Amino acid sequence: MTLNDIKTDLTTLFSDERVAADFYAFAEDDGIVRGDHIRCEVSGQDFFFPVPTEITVLTRVCQFNHYCESTEARIVVAVGGVVDERCGIVTPRYFFAKLFYNEDCEVYSVDIDTSEARL
């Protein structure tokens, strides 16, 4: 098995369509999606973005933790898609989100990163 085989397996297991569906399902359960908008809080102020919006998968990572003997996957996405990329630095239309999957490939957490939010 090569790293390219692992890449293919991760891409198949966590397809773009599945990751987008998982993001929306988790966001809806968490109250981030409200009707036809995503609500995002930045510095105490609410901002709203349209649903559906493009979800672009940027990174797929599978990690084995030796200390607590667990395996997880992390998928980083650009919510709203990518509006710019220079020298490997990506700018999302709205913000980044990181989805965490457990060993059974179920989402157990989603972190919203608004530090680079474009409002």
Secondary structure as UniProt FT lines:
FT   HELIX           3..13
FT   HELIX           16..29
FT   TURN            30..31
FT   STRAND          33..34
FT   TURN            35..36
FT   STRAND          37..42
FT   TURN            43..44
FT   STRAND          45..50
FT   STRAND          55..65
FT   TURN            66..69
FT   STRAND          70..79
FT   STRAND          82..86
FT   TURN            87..88
FT   STRAND          89..92
FT   STRAND          95..101
FT   TURN            103..104
FT   STRAND          107..113
FT   TURN            115..116
//
